[in-house]
Amino acid sequence: MGQPSLSGQSAVGDLVLEVESLNVSRGGALVVEDASFSIRRKDYVGIVGPNGGGKTTLLLAILGMIPKQSGAIRLFGEPIESFSAWEKVAYVSQNAINFDPSFPLTVKELVALGRVNRRNLGRRLDKGEWEEVERAIEFMGMVDLSGRRVGELSGGQKQRAFVAKALVRNPEVIFLDEPVAGVDAATQEKFYQKMSDLNGRMGITILIVSHDLAAVFCRMSKVICVNREVNVSDIRPGQDPNSILRKAYGEHFHFVFHEHKCEGEFR
Amino acid sequence: MMPLVAASFLDLLGYQFFQYALVGGSVATLACAWIGLFLVLRKESMLVDGIAHTAFGGIAMGFFLGVTPLVPALIISIFAVLAITYMRRGGLAQSDSAIAVMLALGFSTGLIIISLAGGFNVELFSYLFGSILTISLTDLELIAGLSIFIILFMTIFYKELLALTFDEESSRLTGIPVEALSLAFNLIVAVTIVVTIKIIGIILVVALIVIPALSALQFRVSFRKTMLAAVIVGVVSMVSGLFLSAVYNVATSGIIVFTAVGIFLVSAVYNRLG
């Protein structure tokens, strides 16, 4: 994957996402209330919070897929209403892997679909584009599976294939909604390792909805706690995660976090 | 249909009517099988049946006005696609209900026109049940021309159609003109159906579109190979059906569908065992 150009970026240009006083309602109820935060280039962000707290709603509103009630959202400095550089943005939905398993599509064909966009409308993918497809498959460690049908893969493999599909566009920011739900711990760990690589080596801004609090606090640079109210904090070594998490999970929440374990298992 | 009980397979190839049938049948089936795979995967097979029955109104109108029936049929089918799209997008009806409304409206239009014109005639029956062995050179030119147009469209927009068939939501995010392409595809479906009506008849069009795709899906291969398999199954059913019906002098449309269903059953068994 090509390195996103970082040269000549001013401080303002470093802002990937700005959210100001955002309110979002679904089915008449206020689900996200007065959210304000900003995400900079190369941030690695975990979005956490209890089920039904509004994590997915927040993500969908940011991507303009559901209407907001009030407030402002800007992607790369552009208001969401007029934003058009969607090739910079990749999104893997919670439901991505719930497709019809009999759909005849190999991993390679799936990943190639990520390369379909307005600019190559009506023509075949060229050699360079197929090389990007191969590279994304290789990066996600799926070379051996590239000829397999996606419907036959395990849950974790499907997720990796969809992330490869998202990566093949060379996005500058990638939004993942619970990418490793229902996958065993070792597979999850490998997945977060990949995402750290992507963030560190390729400089891609990543926002992940996750239930894995240890992965968030060990690996990521920022955490967004969502439970109707939205609190955003930087993650710093030596800090007690509970001071952040209790805002979303309630006063009695206690997350046992062994920071020293991050060294062995996570890096 | 001509009595051909004694004819051998090779003799058949010498007859011009049979050559027309082979060429016309094969190109139309190729187009049908190809769009059929997309329709089956989009779970919109019934769109075919709906449009085909709507086209009946156009065919009747053609007889009434004394013009080539396929022309008003094409116009009415395109109108039906636009109406279905409008009802769906405007929130007036779900896809299946919108199709049902157009099917009923088109077919009733046909019935009313026929009663005004004084009843059914033999030629009208040929559109209901197909008459591939009696297509004229003009029919063949129309069928071949439109089929090539359909095949070109499918070749050019292959990857976009696959993208929006697999995941419409994320295709929208990549800036593909999803609405325009969906509409264009549905219009292509209308053209395909009208082309095929002359060959296999209004009532059985759906078979030629859906069954090859279903058979191909049993093989559990890549999308590209599934597409190829669907086309092969379609053309093989058509060609072998044509020969069998000519040799044994039985209803061509019926035999073509029987061959297609036979291939489907074999592939389904292959899928279960494989």
Chai-1 contact restraints between the chains, C-beta under 6 A:
chainA,res_idxA,chainB,res_idxB,connection_type,confidence,min_distance_angstrom,max_distance_angstrom,comment,restraint_id
A,W86,B,L173,contact,1.0,0.0,6.0,A-B,restraint_1
A,W86,B,G175,contact,1.0,0.0,6.0,A-B,restraint_2
A,P104,B,F223,contact,1.0,0.0,6.0,A-B,restraint_3
A,P104,B,T226,contact,1.0,0.0,6.0,A-B,restraint_4
A,L105,B,F223,contact,1.0,0.0,6.0,A-B,restraint_5
A,T106,B,S222,contact,1.0,0.0,6.0,A-B,restraint_6
A,E109,B,S222,contact,1.0,0.0,6.0,A-B,restraint_7
A,E109,B,F223,contact,1.0,0.0,6.0,A-B,restraint_8
A,L113,B,A163,contact,1.0,0.0,6.0,A-B,restraint_9
A,V116,B,K159,contact,1.0,0.0,6.0,A-B,restraint_10
A,V116,B,A163,contact,1.0,0.0,6.0,A-B,restraint_11
A,N117,B,T174,contact,1.0,0.0,6.0,A-B,restraint_12
A,N117,B,G175,contact,1.0,0.0,6.0,A-B,restraint_13
A,R118,B,G175,contact,1.0,0.0,6.0,A-B,restraint_14
A,G122,B,I156,contact,1.0,0.0,6.0,A-B,restraint_15
